Amino acid sequence: MLPGVVPFPPDYAARYRAKGYWEDKSIAQEFDVIFKKHADRVAIVDRDRSITFAELDQQSTNLALNLLEMGLQPLDRVVIQLPNVAEYIILYFALQKISCIPIASLATHRYAEISQFVQLSGATTCVIPTPTHDFDYAPMVDRIRKESPTLRHAIILGPAQEGFASLAEMIAKPATLPASKLTEIKIDPTDPCIFQLSGGTTGIPKLIPRTHNDYAYNSKVASSVCAVEMNSALLIVLPIAHNLPLACPGVQGFYFHGAKVVVSTSTKPEDMCAIIDKHKVTHLKVVPALLIRLLNDPAVQKYDLSSLKMIQSGGQRLQPEVRLLSRKLIPSAFVQENFGMSEGLIMFVRVDDPEDVKLETVGWPVSPDDEVKILDEDEVEVPKGEVGELCCRGPYTLRGYFGVPEYNKKVFTADGFYKSGDLLRQHPSGSYVVEGRKKDLINRGGEKISAEEVENLILSHPAVKNVACIPVPDPNLGERMCACVILRDGQTLAFDELKKFLMAKEIAKYKIPERLELMPDFPLSTFGKVSKKKLVEMVAKK
């Protein structure tokens, strides 16, 4: 097993195997059967390209062999920053075939994040997009390569350039190594098949090791409650790297059924509706902000969306009014709210649930062996119906973040329950209702932002004496970040100046505060800490 990975306790692992959750197969083994079984069916649609399962198998095998020839080795960590393109899926399965571990970063991440991922994981490889209108990734990776002794390889989506191999060329160029090289690689199904990223409250993100055993089960059990069939078609406009589009049930879950996946880099309602109409999409994954934008666009009335059967919403709580509006405008589709985490546990509302459960809750866990406790500050279970912290363990929930034993002691109970930081209560039906967060996070359209990370950067500004970043309600994104700042005597700070200062810190744009409030002092709690609850109330009144 890869050093730094916390294994499942032997007795739990034995139980999950005995119940058939874990089949001790690698992701590559699982999908070798699928690719052959559904060889002639379409697996990927990307703009004007259609790729069958047989072609996906052939292209990912060819790429895997070329990656081996480049020098990648089993258990190498690979930071992927690609957008929603077919090459992402081809690369994902190529890495699985050679037992390399993708790190699910985003195209919006910048030097501050990518350099941390490389350092934390010991990554050997970065895969980047071609330059966009506002950012060139190659200089960033060159800079990280000089700082990081482990980072040896760099690959770019487009044409090759100095220091960067071309991903497109590596997919197309016939491999010189024989395919038998892949059969020589022995993959331990208890090793990670991917590192997902935490939305942790500290400035440094944590790496979430998802094993071959648990990730395959994750997708299979999720698809069992999402009405996925062979003729289903999934549209992915959210970043593929996120756990929901990739595996809940996502790409993996749809492929287990021989269903196709349509990828798009556009979240414009007009583009989405046109794709749904053209490809008869049955399943759409959204965050509430995206669904609200879609429902309020004239394109909903312009195109035939009757193929839609499921609109799956996650990332943050969906208001009942939005679900009702969706029923009215897209009556063929069931809005299926889900609550999940990259660390594991997934909850879904079911089609046959009572009306109050559909409108008020996020459903309940997908596996019979998902264990859930709602605990108070002393790790004592609260009475049913009262709010507490969601704590969980199960056959696809991690037992520890990668390489941080001291941190793991804080976020897991003595008996192995993961303390999520989310505040939930149990509905009378037995399903669950999300009530907020214990963690200090801002949930901007489903992207979790660590307040502490941004606060530490703002504190380095010479004019700033103290800062508290808080969420403020937003009708579209759910929350936006407001920076509440106390200035040093005689200093001034304009909002544009703060944004420029933070952009120079090379963080993802979505982490930049969208409001600045200058204050003489902060309200304190009874323990003498800054009361962010009172700050939110003060800012809301303004």
Secondary structure, DSSP 8 states (H G I E B T S, - for coil): --TT-----HHHHHHHHHTTS-----HHHHHHHHHHHTTTSEEEEETTEEEEHHHHHHHHHHHHHHHHHHT--TT-EEEE---SSHHHHHHHHHHHHTT-EEEE--TT--HHHHHHHHHHHT--EEEE----SS--HHHHHHHHHHH-TT--EEEESSS-BTTBEEHHHHHHS--SS-THHHHT----TTSEEEEEE---SSSS--EEEEEHHHHHHHHHHHHTTTT--TT-EEEE-S-TTSHHHHHSSHHHHHHHTT-EEEE-S---HHHHHHHHHHHT--EEEE-HHHHHHHHTSTHHHHS--TT--EEEE-SS---HHHHHHHHHHSTT-EEEEEEE-TTS-EEE--TTS-HHHHHH---EESSTT-EEEEE-TTS-B--TTS-EEEEEE-TTS-SS-TT-HHHHHHHB-TTS-EEEEEEEEE-TTS-EEEEEESS-EEEETTEEEEHHHHHHHHHTSTTEEEEEEEEEEETTTEEEEEEEEEE-TT----HHHHHHHHHTTT--GGGS-SEEEE-S---B-TTSSB-HHHHHHHHHH-
